[in-house]
Amino acid sequence: MEREIRGQLDKAKAIFMELKRIGLLLQTDRHFPNVTEMVVGEAVSGSWWGHSKGKQIYETLNTLFGREDVLVVKLLSGKVTLVHKALWPALLAVARERNRWQMEGLNEVASGLLAKLDRDEELETDWLATVGGFESKVLREAVNELEKRLLIYSEQFHTDRGKHAKRLKSWACWVDHATLEVGALAASDAQQQLMGRVAEINRKFGARARLPWGRG
């Protein structure tokens, strides 16, 4: 058992070093560098939950998600993306801009939730569904939309009742908790930096990952 745990930690460390080198990894994908493929040793078709190494994938992801120098957001192609700390200033400059691609077409529920989060800074989906008056399915869709537009930060957790829920934070709240100094990087420059990095990785691996402002 000790050898197995050590092997998992070594695998997570190796994957983190690759993340540190290139800046971005997807949780899973067919072509873009991703955690599931690095754990398994080959591309994973369909959901990785049913894979023979699903438990190892899950534990590796948990180890990486728990690192203070890894941010998890839906950045590339609407998928769960691991972002190394070196790219956080660029990501935050884009996320906090509230540009047209973020705000146009945002439905009423998502807009209301965003406004509430601006006021309260931190909310939990379990509370929003049971006390806050949000219908569960509508709430999930609104949170997903806000995540894909980089308008909020979210993290999963287990409630006292053993349910999966999400803790939602405004970016201002997340920055305070991360004790991160945010520079004066312009959103347009930040976009170019991220676009350049993604384009470079796409070319190298024959991938087609997309950033959210290029989806239209």
MARVOVEX-380032 format. One line per field, with one value per atom (N, C-alpha, C): x negated, y negated, z negated; residue number from 1; atom name; residue in three letters. Coordinates in steps of 0.1 Angstrom, whole numbers, plus 5000, padded with zeros to 4 digits. Layout:
REM MARVOVEX-380032
c1 (X  ...)
c2 (Y  ...)
c3 (Z  ...)
resi (NUM  ...)
name (CA  ...)
resn (ALA  ...)
***
This chain:
REM MARVOVEX-380032
c1 (4992  5000  4991  4981  4972  4965  4961  4955  4965  4978  4988  4990  4991  4993  4981  4969  4957  4957  4962  4962  4972  4984  4994  4988  4981  4976  4965  4957  4947  4953  4964  4971  4977  4983  4989  4978  4966  4955  4950  4949  4945  4955  4967  4978  4977  4975  4974  4962  4951  4939  4942  4950  4954  4963  4972  4981  4973  4963  4955  4947  4943  4935  4943  4956  4964  4975  4978  4988  5002  5006  5020  5022  5031  5035  5050  5055  5070  5071  5083  5085  5085  5092  5093  5095  5089  5091  5085  5088  5083  5069  5066  5053  5045  5052  5045  5039  5027  5021  5031  5033  5043  5039  5045  5042  5045  5057  5061  5052  5048  5039  5025  5021  5008  5008  5019  5021  5021  5030  5032  5021  5015  5005  5010  5023  5029  5042  5047  5059  5071  5080  5091  5104  5111  5123  5135  5144  5155  5151  5160  5158  5147  5138  5127  5132  5144  5149  5149  5153  5154  5141  5130  5117  5111  5103  5097  5088  5083  5075  5082  5095  5103  5100  5098  5094  5081  5071  5058  5060  5068  5070  5077  5087  5094  5084  5076  5067  5056  5052  5042  5048  5060  5066  5068  5072  5074  5061  5050  5037  5034  5036  5033  5042  5055  5065  5062  5056  5053  5040  5033  5021  5024  5016  5018  5014  5006  5001  5008  5020  5028  5042  5047  5060  5068  5081  5089  5101  5102  5113  5117  5129  5133  5128  5116  5109  5109  5105  5103  5115  5122  5132  5144  5145  5156  5153  5140  5137  5128  5128  5120  5105  5099  5085  5077  5065  5056  5046  5045  5037  5026  5014  5002  5002  4997  4997  4990  4981  4974  4984  4995  5005  5016  5017  5028  5030  5019  5022  5029  5025  5032  5046  5048  5062  5071  5066  5074  5077  5067  5070  5081  5082  5093  5106  5105  5117  5124  5117  5123  5127  5124  5127  5142  5150  5164  5166  5160  5160  5174  5176  5188  5190  5180  5181  5185  5183  5187  5201  5206  5218  5230  5227  5238  5245  5258  5266  5267  5262  5263  5277  5282  5297  5300  5313  5317  5312  5313  5309  5294  5286  5271  5268  5274  5272  5275  5287  5290  5281  5276  5267  5253  5249  5237  5238  5249  5251  5251  5257  5258  5244  5236  5222  5213  5216  5209  5211  5223  5226  5221  5223  5220  5206  5200  5186  5185  5192  5191  5204  5208  5221  5219  5228  5228  5240  5239  5250  5260  5256  5265  5274  5269  5277  5286  5281  5289  5301  5299  5310  5320  5316  5325  5331  5323  5328  5330  5321  5320  5331  5339  5350  5346  5334  5330  5334  5341  5344  5331  5329  5316  5310  5319  5314  5311  5319  5317  5304  5302  5290  5278  5278  5266  5263  5273  5271  5265  5270  5265  5251  5247  5233  5224  5228  5220  5218  5228  5226  5217  5218  5209  5194  5193  5179  5173  5180  5175  5172  5178  5175  5165  5159  5149  5154  5167  5172  5171  5169  5168  5158  5154  5145  5154  5152  5160  5151  5155  5148  5158  5156  5165  5162  5172  5170  5182  5180  5191  5198  5211  5218  5218  5224  5225  5234  5243  5252  5246  5234  5227  5230  5236  5239  5228  5227  5218  5224  5216  5220  5208  5211  5201  5200  5188  5186  5183  5191  5189  5182  5173  5166  5165  5166  5163  5148  5142  5128  5121  5128  5122  5120  5130  5129  5118  5117  5107  5093  5091  5078  5074  5083  5080  5076  5083  5080  5066  5063  5051  5039  5041  5031  5022  5029  5022  5021  5010  5008  5012  5022  5026  5020  5013  5006  5015  5010  5017  5018  5018  5018  5031  5031  5044  5050  5063  5070  5067  5065  5061  5048  5038  5025  5026  5034  5036  5042  5052  5057  5047  5039  5028  5019  5015  5006  5012  5024  5031  5033  5037  5039  5026  5015  5002  4998  5001  4997  5005  5018  5027  5024  5022  5019  5006  4996  4983  4986  4994  4996  5005  5015  5023  5015  5005  4997  4988  4983  4973  4980  4993  4999  5011  5013  5024  5037  5038  5051  5059  5071  5080  5086  5079  5085  5088  5099  5104  5105  5102  5104  5119  5125  5139  5143  5134  5137  5136  5131  5130  5141  5151  5161  5171  5172  5182  5176)
c2 (5012  5000  4987  4988  4976  4973  4984  4983  4977  4981  4976  4961  4957  4943  4935  4940  4933  4932  4942  4942  4931  4930  4920  4906  4904  4891  4887  4897  4894  4891  4898  4895  4881  4877  4864  4853  4856  4846  4845  4856  4855  4847  4850  4842  4827  4824  4810  4804  4811  4805  4802  4810  4807  4795  4794  4783  4770  4771  4759  4755  4765  4762  4756  4761  4755  4746  4746  4736  4741  4750  4754  4769  4775  4789  4790  4799  4802  4814  4815  4827  4839  4838  4849  4844  4850  4845  4856  4855  4865  4861  4848  4843  4834  4824  4814  4821  4818  4824  4824  4836  4837  4848  4846  4854  4869  4872  4886  4894  4888  4895  4897  4887  4889  4899  4901  4912  4926  4927  4940  4944  4934  4937  4937  4934  4933  4925  4920  4912  4921  4915  4921  4918  4927  4925  4925  4915  4914  4909  4912  4908  4917  4910  4918  4924  4921  4927  4942  4948  4962  4969  4962  4967  4976  4986  4995  4987  4975  4967  4955  4956  4944  4939  4949  4945  4937  4942  4935  4921  4920  4907  4897  4902  4894  4889  4898  4894  4885  4887  4877  4864  4863  4850  4843  4850  4844  4839  4846  4841  4828  4828  4816  4804  4807  4796  4790  4798  4793  4784  4783  4775  4760  4753  4738  4731  4738  4731  4736  4743  4747  4742  4735  4730  4738  4742  4750  4742  4740  4733  4739  4735  4740  4730  4731  4721  4726  4738  4743  4752  4748  4755  4758  4750  4752  4764  4769  4781  4777  4786  4783  4782  4771  4768  4764  4770  4767  4756  4745  4734  4732  4732  4729  4715  4712  4699  4688  4692  4683  4676  4682  4676  4670  4670  4664  4649  4641  4627  4625  4632  4631  4636  4647  4652  4643  4637  4628  4615  4610  4598  4600  4611  4615  4617  4625  4629  4617  4607  4596  4584  4586  4575  4573  4584  4583  4577  4583  4579  4584  4580  4584  4599  4606  4621  4627  4620  4625  4622  4610  4604  4606  4605  4605  4619  4619  4631  4639  4633  4639  4640  4651  4652  4646  4644  4637  4643  4656  4663  4662  4664  4662  4648  4638  4624  4621  4627  4624  4631  4643  4650  4642  4637  4629  4617  4610  4598  4601  4612  4616  4620  4626  4630  4617  4607  4595  4588  4590  4584  4593  4606  4615  4621  4620  4625  4640  4647  4662  4668  4678  4685  4700  4708  4722  4727  4736  4740  4747  4755  4762  4752  4741  4731  4724  4721  4714  4723  4736  4745  4747  4748  4751  4739  4728  4716  4704  4703  4691  4690  4701  4701  4704  4710  4714  4728  4731  4745  4751  4764  4771  4771  4775  4777  4763  4753  4740  4734  4737  4732  4738  4751  4758  4752  4749  4744  4730  4722  4708  4708  4717  4718  4722  4732  4736  4725  4717  4706  4696  4692  4683  4688  4701  4707  4706  4709  4709  4695  4685  4671  4665  4673  4669  4658  4657  4646  4649  4662  4666  4677  4679  4690  4700  4713  4723  4735  4741  4753  4763  4776  4786  4789  4793  4798  4807  4815  4823  4816  4816  4810  4819  4815  4823  4835  4833  4844  4854  4852  4860  4858  4846  4843  4835  4836  4827  4813  4803  4789  4781  4769  4760  4747  4743  4730  4720  4709  4699  4687  4681  4669  4659  4646  4636  4636  4631  4631  4622  4611  4603  4610  4619  4627  4637  4644  4654  4648  4636  4630  4627  4623  4620  4633  4644  4656  4662  4660  4665  4656  4645  4635  4633  4630  4628  4613  4609  4595  4594  4586  4585  4573  4575  4564  4556  4547  4538  4543  4556  4562  4559  4553  4550  4563  4563  4575  4579  4569  4572  4579  4574  4581  4595  4596  4609  4619  4615  4623  4628  4619  4623  4633  4631  4640  4654  4655  4668  4674  4666  4671  4676  4670  4674  4687  4689  4701  4713  4711  4721  4725  4715  4718  4726  4723  4731  4745  4747  4761  4769  4762  4768  4773  4764  4768  4780  4780  4791  4804  4804  4817  4820  4811  4813  4812  4803  4801  4790  4788  4777  4770  4769  4762  4748  4743  4730  4722  4709  4700  4694  4691  4687  4675  4666  4654  4657  4668  4672  4682  4684  4695  4691  4677  4673  4669)
c3 (5000  5000  5000  4992  4991  5004  5011  5024  5034  5033  5043  5040  5028  5025  5030  5027  5032  5047  5054  5069  5073  5067  5070  5068  5057  5054  5064  5068  5078  5092  5095  5108  5107  5096  5095  5096  5090  5091  5105  5112  5126  5135  5133  5140  5137  5124  5120  5127  5128  5134  5149  5156  5169  5170  5160  5160  5158  5149  5146  5159  5167  5179  5190  5192  5203  5199  5186  5181  5180  5188  5189  5192  5185  5188  5187  5195  5194  5184  5178  5170  5179  5191  5200  5214  5224  5238  5247  5260  5269  5274  5274  5280  5272  5266  5257  5245  5241  5229  5217  5211  5201  5190  5178  5167  5169  5174  5175  5184  5195  5204  5198  5190  5183  5172  5166  5156  5163  5173  5179  5189  5196  5206  5220  5222  5235  5234  5245  5245  5240  5232  5226  5234  5239  5247  5237  5239  5230  5216  5206  5193  5186  5179  5172  5159  5155  5142  5143  5154  5156  5160  5161  5166  5154  5158  5148  5139  5143  5135  5130  5130  5126  5112  5102  5089  5088  5096  5096  5103  5113  5119  5109  5102  5092  5082  5076  5065  5070  5083  5089  5091  5096  5097  5084  5074  5061  5055  5058  5053  5060  5073  5081  5078  5077  5073  5060  5051  5037  5036  5047  5046  5046  5039  5038  5051  5059  5071  5084  5082  5093  5092  5102  5103  5112  5108  5117  5122  5135  5141  5154  5159  5172  5183  5186  5195  5209  5212  5225  5230  5241  5247  5237  5227  5217  5208  5208  5200  5188  5178  5166  5170  5166  5170  5158  5157  5146  5151  5144  5148  5137  5142  5133  5128  5117  5111  5119  5128  5136  5146  5149  5158  5151  5138  5131  5133  5134  5137  5150  5160  5173  5172  5166  5164  5157  5146  5138  5145  5153  5160  5170  5176  5186  5178  5168  5161  5154  5150  5142  5151  5164  5174  5176  5176  5179  5193  5202  5216  5222  5235  5242  5242  5245  5246  5233  5222  5209  5206  5210  5205  5214  5228  5237  5237  5237  5238  5225  5214  5201  5196  5193  5190  5176  5173  5161  5149  5148  5136  5133  5144  5142  5139  5145  5142  5127  5123  5109  5099  5102  5094  5093  5105  5105  5097  5097  5089  5075  5071  5057  5052  5061  5057  5056  5064  5063  5049  5044  5031  5019  5020  5009  5009  5021  5024  5024  5015  5014  5011  5019  5018  5020  5015  5017  5024  5034  5042  5034  5024  5015  5008  5003  4996  5006  5018  5028  5032  5033  5037  5026  5013  5002  4995  4995  4988  4998  5007  5016  5027  5028  5038  5052  5054  5068  5070  5082  5086  5090  5086  5087  5101  5111  5124  5130  5128  5133  5127  5114  5107  5113  5116  5122  5135  5143  5156  5155  5146  5144  5139  5130  5125  5136  5144  5155  5165  5168  5177  5172  5159  5153  5153  5151  5150  5164  5175  5188  5193  5188  5191  5182  5173  5164  5155  5152  5144  5129  5125  5111  5109  5097  5093  5086  5088  5080  5077  5066  5061  5056  5058  5053  5039  5031  5018  5014  5003  4998  4986  4986  4975  4963  4952  4940  4943  4952  4956  4966  4970  4979  4994  4997  5011  5017  5030  5038  5039  5037  5039  5043  5047  5051  5043  5040  5033  5044  5045  5055  5049  5056  5051  5062  5058  5068  5069  5080  5082  5072  5068  5057  5044  5041  5029  5031  5042  5045  5044  5049  5049  5035  5026  5012  5005  5008  5001  5006  5019  5025  5021  5015  5012  5024  5035  5048  5051  5055  5059  5074  5077  5091  5097  5108  5115  5124  5132  5140  5155  5157  5170  5176  5188  5196  5201  5201  5205  5219  5228  5242  5243  5235  5235  5228  5218  5212  5222  5230  5239  5250  5254  5264  5258  5245  5238  5238  5234  5233  5247  5256  5270  5276  5273  5278  5272  5259  5252  5257  5258  5263  5278  5286  5300  5301  5293  5293  5289  5279  5274  5284  5290  5300  5312  5317  5328  5325  5313  5309  5308  5303  5301  5310  5320  5330  5323  5314  5306  5311  5306  5311  5299  5288  5276  5279  5274  5277  5264  5265  5253  5255  5243  5244  5252  5253  5261  5276  5280  5294  5299  5290  5293  5303  5305  5315  5328)
resi (1  1  1  2  2  2  3  3  3  4  4  4  5  5  5  6  6  6  7  7  7  8  8  8  9  9  9  10  10  10  11  11  11  12  12  12  13  13  13  14  14  14  15  15  15  16  16  16  17  17  17  18  18  18  19  19  19  20  20  20  21  21  21  22  22  22  23  23  23  24  24  24  25  25  25  26  26  26  27  27  27  28  28  28  29  29  29  30  30  30  31  31  31  32  32  32  33  33  33  34  34  34  35  35  35  36  36  36  37  37  37  38  38  38  39  39  39  40  40  40  41  41  41  42  42  42  43  43  43  44  44  44  45  45  45  46  46  46  47  47  47  48  48  48  49  49  49  50  50  50  51  51  51  52  52  52  53  53  53  54  54  54  55  55  55  56  56  56  57  57  57  58  58  58  59  59  59  60  60  60  61  61  61  62  62  62  63  63  63  64  64  64  65  65  65  66  66  66  67  67  67  68  68  68  69  69  69  70  70  70  71  71  71  72  72  72  73  73  73  74  74  74  75  75  75  76  76  76  77  77  77  78  78  78  79  79  79  80  80  80  81  81  81  82  82  82  83  83  83  84  84  84  85  85  85  86  86  86  87  87  87  88  88  88  89  89  89  90  90  90  91  91  91  92  92  92  93  93  93  94  94  94  95  95  95  96  96  96  97  97  97  98  98  98  99  99  99  100  100  100  101  101  101  102  102  102  103  103  103  104  104  104  105  105  105  106  106  106  107  107  107  108  108  108  109  109  109  110  110  110  111  111  111  112  112  112  113  113  113  114  114  114  115  115  115  116  116  116  117  117  117  118  118  118  119  119  119  120  120  120  121  121  121  122  122  122  123  123  123  124  124  124  125  125  125  126  126  126  127  127  127  128  128  128  129  129  129  130  130  130  131  131  131  132  132  132  133  133  133  134  134  134  135  135  135  136  136  136  137  137  137  138  138  138  139  139  139  140  140  140  141  141  141  142  142  142  143  143  143  144  144  144  145  145  145  146  146  146  147  147  147  148  148  148  149  149  149  150  150  150  151  151  151  152  152  152  153  153  153  154  154  154  155  155  155  156  156  156  157  157  157  158  158  158  159  159  159  160  160  160  161  161  161  162  162  162  163  163  163  164  164  164  165  165  165  166  166  166  167  167  167  168  168  168  169  169  169  170  170  170  171  171  171  172  172  172  173  173  173  174  174  174  175  175  175  176  176  176  177  177  177  178  178  178  179  179  179  180  180  180  181  181  181  182  182  182  183  183  183  184  184  184  185  185  185  186  186  186  187  187  187  188  188  188  189  189  189  190  190  190  191  191  191  192  192  192  193  193  193  194  194  194  195  195  195  196  196  196  197  197  197  198  198  198  199  199  199  200  200  200  201  201  201  202  202  202  203  203  203  204  204  204  205  205  205  206  206  206  207  207  207  208  208  208  209  209  209  210  210  210  211  211  211  212  212  212  213  213  213  214  214  214  215  215  215  216  216  216)
name (N  CA  C  N  CA  C  N  CA  C  N  CA  C  N  CA  C  N  CA  C  N  CA  C  N  CA  C  N  CA  C  N  CA  C  N  CA  C  N  CA  C  N  CA  C  N  CA  C  N  CA  C  N  CA  C  N  CA  C  N  CA  C  N  CA  C  N  CA  C  N  CA  C  N  CA  C  N  CA  C  N  CA  C  N  CA  C  N  CA  C  N  CA  C  N  CA  C  N  CA  C  N  CA  C  N  CA  C  N  CA  C  N  CA  C  N  CA  C  N  CA  C  N  CA  C  N  CA  C  N  CA  C  N  CA  C  N  CA  C  N  CA  C  N  CA  C  N  CA  C  N  CA  C  N  CA  C  N  CA  C  N  CA  C  N  CA  C  N  CA  C  N  CA  C  N  CA  C  N  CA  C  N  CA  C  N  CA  C  N  CA  C  N  CA  C  N  CA  C  N  CA  C  N  CA  C  N  CA  C  N  CA  C  N  CA  C  N  CA  C  N  CA  C  N  CA  C  N  CA  C  N  CA  C  N  CA  C  N  CA  C  N  CA  C  N  CA  C  N  CA  C  N  CA  C  N  CA  C  N  CA  C  N  CA  C  N  CA  C  N  CA  C  N  CA  C  N  CA  C  N  CA  C  N  CA  C  N  CA  C  N  CA  C  N  CA  C  N  CA  C  N  CA  C  N  CA  C  N  CA  C  N  CA  C  N  CA  C  N  CA  C  N  CA  C  N  CA  C  N  CA  C  N  CA  C  N  CA  C  N  CA  C  N  CA  C  N  CA  C  N  CA  C  N  CA  C  N  CA  C  N  CA  C  N  CA  C  N  CA  C  N  CA  C  N  CA  C  N  CA  C  N  CA  C  N  CA  C  N  CA  C  N  CA  C  N  CA  C  N  CA  C  N  CA  C  N  CA  C  N  CA  C  N  CA  C  N  CA  C  N  CA  C  N  CA  C  N  CA  C  N  CA  C  N  CA  C  N  CA  C  N  CA  C  N  CA  C  N  CA  C  N  CA  C  N  CA  C  N  CA  C  N  CA  C  N  CA  C  N  CA  C  N  CA  C  N  CA  C  N  CA  C  N  CA  C  N  CA  C  N  CA  C  N  CA  C  N  CA  C  N  CA  C  N  CA  C  N  CA  C  N  CA  C  N  CA  C  N  CA  C  N  CA  C  N  CA  C  N  CA  C  N  CA  C  N  CA  C  N  CA  C  N  CA  C  N  CA  C  N  CA  C  N  CA  C  N  CA  C  N  CA  C  N  CA  C  N  CA  C  N  CA  C  N  CA  C  N  CA  C  N  CA  C  N  CA  C  N  CA  C  N  CA  C  N  CA  C  N  CA  C  N  CA  C  N  CA  C  N  CA  C  N  CA  C  N  CA  C  N  CA  C  N  CA  C  N  CA  C  N  CA  C  N  CA  C  N  CA  C  N  CA  C  N  CA  C  N  CA  C  N  CA  C  N  CA  C  N  CA  C  N  CA  C  N  CA  C  N  CA  C  N  CA  C  N  CA  C  N  CA  C  N  CA  C  N  CA  C  N  CA  C  N  CA  C  N  CA  C  N  CA  C  N  CA  C  N  CA  C  N  CA  C  N  CA  C  N  CA  C  N  CA  C  N  CA  C  N  CA  C  N  CA  C  N  CA  C  N  CA  C  N  CA  C  N  CA  C  N  CA  C  N  CA  C)
resn (MET  MET  MET  GLU  GLU  GLU  ARG  ARG  ARG  GLU  GLU  GLU  ILE  ILE  ILE  ARG  ARG  ARG  GLY  GLY  GLY  GLN  GLN  GLN  LEU  LEU  LEU  ASP  ASP  ASP  LYS  LYS  LYS  ALA  ALA  ALA  LYS  LYS  LYS  ALA  ALA  ALA  ILE  ILE  ILE  PHE  PHE  PHE  MET  MET  MET  GLU  GLU  GLU  LEU  LEU  LEU  LYS  LYS  LYS  ARG  ARG  ARG  ILE  ILE  ILE  GLY  GLY  GLY  LEU  LEU  LEU  LEU  LEU  LEU  LEU  LEU  LEU  GLN  GLN  GLN  THR  THR  THR  ASP  ASP  ASP  ARG  ARG  ARG  HIS  HIS  HIS  PHE  PHE  PHE  PRO  PRO  PRO  ASN  ASN  ASN  VAL  VAL  VAL  THR  THR  THR  GLU  GLU  GLU  MET  MET  MET  VAL  VAL  VAL  VAL  VAL  VAL  GLY  GLY  GLY  GLU  GLU  GLU  ALA  ALA  ALA  VAL  VAL  VAL  SER  SER  SER  GLY  GLY  GLY  SER  SER  SER  TRP  TRP  TRP  TRP  TRP  TRP  GLY  GLY  GLY  HIS  HIS  HIS  SER  SER  SER  LYS  LYS  LYS  GLY  GLY  GLY  LYS  LYS  LYS  GLN  GLN  GLN  ILE  ILE  ILE  TYR  TYR  TYR  GLU  GLU  GLU  THR  THR  THR  LEU  LEU  LEU  ASN  ASN  ASN  THR  THR  THR  LEU  LEU  LEU  PHE  PHE  PHE  GLY  GLY  GLY  ARG  ARG  ARG  GLU  GLU  GLU  ASP  ASP  ASP  VAL  VAL  VAL  LEU  LEU  LEU  VAL  VAL  VAL  VAL  VAL  VAL  LYS  LYS  LYS  LEU  LEU  LEU  LEU  LEU  LEU  SER  SER  SER  GLY  GLY  GLY  LYS  LYS  LYS  VAL  VAL  VAL  THR  THR  THR  LEU  LEU  LEU  VAL  VAL  VAL  HIS  HIS  HIS  LYS  LYS  LYS  ALA  ALA  ALA  LEU  LEU  LEU  TRP  TRP  TRP  PRO  PRO  PRO  ALA  ALA  ALA  LEU  LEU  LEU  LEU  LEU  LEU  ALA  ALA  ALA  VAL  VAL  VAL  ALA  ALA  ALA  ARG  ARG  ARG  GLU  GLU  GLU  ARG  ARG  ARG  ASN  ASN  ASN  ARG  ARG  ARG  TRP  TRP  TRP  GLN  GLN  GLN  MET  MET  MET  GLU  GLU  GLU  GLY  GLY  GLY  LEU  LEU  LEU  ASN  ASN  ASN  GLU  GLU  GLU  VAL  VAL  VAL  ALA  ALA  ALA  SER  SER  SER  GLY  GLY  GLY  LEU  LEU  LEU  LEU  LEU  LEU  ALA  ALA  ALA  LYS  LYS  LYS  LEU  LEU  LEU  ASP  ASP  ASP  ARG  ARG  ARG  ASP  ASP  ASP  GLU  GLU  GLU  GLU  GLU  GLU  LEU  LEU  LEU  GLU  GLU  GLU  THR  THR  THR  ASP  ASP  ASP  TRP  TRP  TRP  LEU  LEU  LEU  ALA  ALA  ALA  THR  THR  THR  VAL  VAL  VAL  GLY  GLY  GLY  GLY  GLY  GLY  PHE  PHE  PHE  GLU  GLU  GLU  SER  SER  SER  LYS  LYS  LYS  VAL  VAL  VAL  LEU  LEU  LEU  ARG  ARG  ARG  GLU  GLU  GLU  ALA  ALA  ALA  VAL  VAL  VAL  ASN  ASN  ASN  GLU  GLU  GLU  LEU  LEU  LEU  GLU  GLU  GLU  LYS  LYS  LYS  ARG  ARG  ARG  LEU  LEU  LEU  LEU  LEU  LEU  ILE  ILE  ILE  TYR  TYR  TYR  SER  SER  SER  GLU  GLU  GLU  GLN  GLN  GLN  PHE  PHE  PHE  HIS  HIS  HIS  THR  THR  THR  ASP  ASP  ASP  ARG  ARG  ARG  GLY  GLY  GLY  LYS  LYS  LYS  HIS  HIS  HIS  ALA  ALA  ALA  LYS  LYS  LYS  ARG  ARG  ARG  LEU  LEU  LEU  LYS  LYS  LYS  SER  SER  SER  TRP  TRP  TRP  ALA  ALA  ALA  CYS  CYS  CYS  TRP  TRP  TRP  VAL  VAL  VAL  ASP  ASP  ASP  HIS  HIS  HIS  ALA  ALA  ALA  THR  THR  THR  LEU  LEU  LEU  GLU  GLU  GLU  VAL  VAL  VAL  GLY  GLY  GLY  ALA  ALA  ALA  LEU  LEU  LEU  ALA  ALA  ALA  ALA  ALA  ALA  SER  SER  SER  ASP  ASP  ASP  ALA  ALA  ALA  GLN  GLN  GLN  GLN  GLN  GLN  GLN  GLN  GLN  LEU  LEU  LEU  MET  MET  MET  GLY  GLY  GLY  ARG  ARG  ARG  VAL  VAL  VAL  ALA  ALA  ALA  GLU  GLU  GLU  ILE  ILE  ILE  ASN  ASN  ASN  ARG  ARG  ARG  LYS  LYS  LYS  PHE  PHE  PHE  GLY  GLY  GLY  ALA  ALA  ALA  ARG  ARG  ARG  ALA  ALA  ALA  ARG  ARG  ARG  LEU  LEU  LEU  PRO  PRO  PRO  TRP  TRP  TRP  GLY  GLY  GLY  ARG  ARG  ARG  GLY  GLY  GLY)
***
